[in-house]
Amino acid sequence: MVFSSERLLFTPATPDVGAIPTIFAFPNQYSVGITSLGYQVVWASLISRRDLQVSRLFTDCHEQLPAQPELLGYSLSWELDYVNILNLLEFLAIPVRAAERNHHHPLIFGGGPVLTANPEPFADFFDLILLGDGEYLLGDFIEAYKEVRSADRVTQLRHLAQVPGIYVPSLYEVSYQNLTGEIQSIQPVDREIPPQVQKQTYRGNTLSASTVVTEKAAWENIYMVEVVRSCPEMCRFCLASYLTLPFRTPSATDSLIPAIERGLQVTNRLGLLGASVTQHPEFELLLDYLSQPKYEDVRLSIASVRTNTVTPKLAATLAQRQTRSLTIAVESGSERLRQIINKKLNNEEIIQAAINAKAGGLKSLKLYGMVGVPGEEMSDVEQTVAMMQDIKKAAPGLHLTLGCSTFVPKAHTPFQWFGVNQPAQKRLKYLQKQLRSRGIDFRPESYNWSVIQALISRGDRRLSQLLELTRNYGDSVGSFRRAFKQLQGKLPELDFYVHQDWSTEHVLPWNHLQGPLPRGTLIKHLEAATLKIE
């Protein structure tokens, strides 16, 4: 049994008599779910409470489930996992749509980055959604639920809707200009319901670390530590930066090193996580700590690092700790394009990072790029090819990989008003032909997957009927197009959600959900980018 392989780094509580029977689910296989730091931390928070009796549920296994659960929660990290949310509801004999549930059914709640960014395509499937960081959202949710535990379902939901960060979709009415038109308004059902729900942001000085280590995880026996949260760079397309502001950095001596020491007592595999790990102000101190001889058998992995922080010392430390490769996000070889997206970086820094990586003993360097960025011309893509050639010349023998995605608009970022650039598909093929012929490993993300991602990231509630249909057809773009055809006249076309640029006057599906920055600030950032495009 997979659960018997777990080594816990905390002590679960013994549930009280009358504890709330709760299921906490991850809509994918155990090996994937248990590798999610977010899922680990929320599960540990729940199971550390005496007032809850918690069982875990994955698509391939589960702990003993309660006969009559009162709460069922999902952590959603990947858009297409929605299929498994619906499948697991059916497995538990719970209606897929919230409107069809009654007092015999548990309250279905969800959280995670996908739902916090834009929950609307999934809104009809959830009774409530937790927007933001779970550190105190969870506690507030459970305490508020206990106050109305014996009340009817409507009373429960109305009470929970008063808690900051808790969004109850059924208590907001969306009206449209017509069935296939834009949103006209999003209003609470009455004056007692808050007109806006504010994402909750944890501002404490201790971030997340693994609560369980297991050989059954997708990253076998890894212990993960969140070194930073958010990113100070604020690239204008980047959800990881804008949605999680402000940039937070726990103390190395008071928080990070003690957390690392706890983990290294049970495993020698360590992962340092964050959108910009090497921009932690005490990263050098952390590096020196991990360079000690007593940790010479530790296998160290670091998430994507900022290019100008790749020093020979960093590369050497990673090489000594069994890391062969380093990952940096460069987005493009075009200086003009990087200015549009606010990527504060130049080609000389990128080339120097490659030289330093090789000098430190690393064998390969993976760069992340993007095509289809607003304002991109074919000449910008050609400059990416030239940059990769320059890197290869400057660091001969270093294995180079360019992973490349297509720009996808994300909620709560300045580029949420732009659509997906259709020439991006041809530009991916151009890069593939040019780079592979030069001996550079090119790994493009599927353009078709980007289309689906954009559909969900910009979708409104009308998509729930589409998602239910598509689940029966598969998860290809063809499946989505087939569902759109079947629902013709009942919702806008695919192009409306995916490719169309939206006016800043457009009522966004998430207008009633407030992220870290107000709409006016996002528009100012958009205007700064637009000036550079022109």
Stockholm file with secondary structure:
# STOCKHOLM 1.0

chainA/1-534         MVFSSERLLFTPATPDVGAIPTIFAFPNQYSVGITSLGYQVVWASLISRRDLQVSRLFTDCHEQLPAQPELLGYSLSWELDYVNILNLLEFLAIPVRAAERNHHHPLIFGGGPVLTANPEPFADFFDLILLGDGEYLLGDFIEAYKEVRSADRVTQLRHLAQVPGIYVPSLYEVSYQNLTGEIQSIQPVDREIPPQVQKQTYRGNTLSASTVVTEKAAWENIYMVEVVRSCPEMCRFCLASYLTLPFRTPSATDSLIPAIERGLQVTNRLGLLGASVTQHPEFELLLDYLSQPKYEDVRLSIASVRTNTVTPKLAATLAQRQTRSLTIAVESGSERLRQIINKKLNNEEIIQAAINAKAGGLKSLKLYGMVGVPGEEMSDVEQTVAMMQDIKKAAPGLHLTLGCSTFVPKAHTPFQWFGVNQPAQKRLKYLQKQLRSRGIDFRPESYNWSVIQALISRGDRRLSQLLELTRNYGDSVGSFRRAFKQLQGKLPELDFYVHQDWSTEHVLPWNHLQGPLPRGTLIKHLEAATLKIE
#=GR chainA/1-534 SS CGGGGCEESSCCCCCCTTCEEEEEECSSCHHHHTTCHHHHHHHHHHHTCTTEEEEEECSSCBCCCCSSCSEEEEECCSGGGHHHHHHHHHHTTCCSSGGGCCTTSCEEEEESHHHHHCCGGGGGGCSEEECBCHHHHHHHHHHHHHHTTTSCHHHHHHHHTTSTTEECGGGEEEEESSTTSCEEEEEESSTTSCSCEECBCCCCSCCCBCSEECTTSSSTTEEEEECCBSCSSCCTTCHHHHTTCSCBCCCIIIIIHHHHHHHTTTCSEEEEESTTGGGSTTHHHHHHHHTSGGGTTCEEEECCBCGGGCCHHHHHHHHHTTCCEEEEEEECSCHHHHHHHTCCCCHHHHHHHHHHHHHTTCCEEEEEEEECCTTCCHHHHHHHHHHHHHHHHHSTTCEEEEEEEECCCCTTSGGGGCCCCTTHHHHHHHHHHHHHTTTCEEEECCHHHHHHHHHHHTCCTTHHHHHHHHHTTCSSHHHHHHHHHHTBTTBCCHHHHHTCCCCTTSCCTTTTEECSSCHHHHHHHHHHHHHHHC
#=GC SS_cons         CGGGGCEESSCCCCCCTTCEEEEEECSSCHHHHTTCHHHHHHHHHHHTCTTEEEEEECSSCBCCCCSSCSEEEEECCSGGGHHHHHHHHHHTTCCSSGGGCCTTSCEEEEESHHHHHCCGGGGGGCSEEECBCHHHHHHHHHHHHHHTTTSCHHHHHHHHTTSTTEECGGGEEEEESSTTSCEEEEEESSTTSCSCEECBCCCCSCCCBCSEECTTSSSTTEEEEECCBSCSSCCTTCHHHHTTCSCBCCCIIIIIHHHHHHHTTTCSEEEEESTTGGGSTTHHHHHHHHTSGGGTTCEEEECCBCGGGCCHHHHHHHHHTTCCEEEEEEECSCHHHHHHHTCCCCHHHHHHHHHHHHHTTCCEEEEEEEECCTTCCHHHHHHHHHHHHHHHHHSTTCEEEEEEEECCCCTTSGGGGCCCCTTHHHHHHHHHHHHHTTTCEEEECCHHHHHHHHHHHTCCTTHHHHHHHHHTTCSSHHHHHHHHHHTBTTBCCHHHHHTCCCCTTSCCTTTTEECSSCHHHHHHHHHHHHHHHC
//
